[in-house]
Every structure is written in structure tokens, then in C-alpha cells.
Amino acid sequence: MAASESAECVRPFVSRRFWLLPSKSWASSPMFFTQRDAREALTQLTQRELEIARCVAEGLSNADIARQLFLGEATVKTHLTRATSRLGVNRVQLALLVDRAG
């Protein structure tokens, strides 16, 4: 990314205007999902992925999740990677989905 492009990306924040990346729709963000939508999205996860996603929503680190569930930290990371990839979200968005699902 060229410096001029970077400046264009930062400018809306400096001027306190909000903007969206053209490739993303605000409506697809987990924070705008209904409880039913969130629950439906989470049905795509395995039981273990859902269990780990719930731990993420509680704010636990990978190491904490591993200790709590008696797993290796690499195993936790693998489950999280699969879950976030399957749902097309990042860790924070996954936590939002779990929270929204109730």
C-alpha cells in the first residue's frame, strides 16, 4: 500500500467520520445479527469448536482455554482457526456471535 493510500484510509478516522471497507457489508457483521441468526451460524461448528468459542466469549486466552479443557494450546488454536474460518469471522467477531446467541 502506498503512503498516499494509507493516508486516505486514516483520514476518515482523523476527521471522525466512519467508513466501511468496500468488500464488507455492515449488515454481515456479527454485532448486527439477531439472536436467531447467531444461533443458526453457530450450528456450523462442532461441539468442541463451540465449547472453545464460548470460552473465547468469556475472554479466556488460548492458554487458559487449554488448561480449562485439558487440551494442548496448539489444539485450541487449531479448533479456533477452523471455527473462525468456517464462519468467516475473526476471534472478536466469534465472541460477539456467541454472546448474541445467548
N, C-alpha and C positions, 0 to 999 in steps of 0.2 A: 504494500500500500504506500503510495507516495505521500509526502508530507502534506501536500495540498488536500488530498483525500482525507487524511487524518484530521486536519483542521476542520473540514466540512462535517465530519462525524461528531466532533466535540462541540462545535458552535451551538447546536440546539440546547445542550446542557448548560452552557455558559449563559445563554440568553433565557434560560429557564423555560424553554419550550419543550414539549415532549414530542418524541418521534418514534416511529416503528421501522424496523428493518423491512424492506420491501418483500423479502422472502417469507416473512412471518405475519400471521394474522393475529390480532389481539384476541379474537374470539377463540383461537385454538389454545390459548394459554390456560393451564390448569386452574389458575385463580378465577377464571370465568366459567368453569364447569359447574353444572348443577350437581347436587349430591348423586342423583341417578346416573349422570354421565360419568362421574368419577368412579362410582361403584362398577359400572359396566367396563370402564377402561381397565380397572384392576383385575377383572376376571381373566385377563390375558396372562397374568402372572401365575407361576407355580406357587404352591403353598409356601415353600422355603423363600422364594423371592418376595412374596407378600409379607412374610414374617420379618424379613430383613428390612423391607420398605417401611414397616410400622416402627421398627427401631430407629430408622433414619428420621422419621417424622417426630420421634421423641427427642431428637437432637443428639443421638449417640454417634460416636466416631466409629470407624471400621474396627478399630482395636477393641472398643467397648462392646460392639455387637458380637465380635468373635468370642470374647470372654463370656458374655451372657448366654450365647447359644452353643458354646463349646465347639466352635469351628476355628479353622485357621483364618488368619486375616486375608490371605490370598483367596480363600474360598468365598469369603464375604464379598470381596471386591469383584470376583467373577459373577456372583449372583446379582450384584448391583449393576454391573456392566450389562448383563443380559436384560435385566428389568428395564433399565433406562433406555436401552437400545430398542427393545420390543415396543415400548410406549412412545419413543421419540421425545423423551424429556431428559432433563439433567437432574442431578441429585435434589436440588431445591424444589424443582417442579414436581418430582416424585413425592417429596414430603407434603407439598401442597395438595396433591391428589389424594393421598392417604387421609390427610386432615379433612378435606372436603367430603370424602366418602363416609366419614364418621366412624 
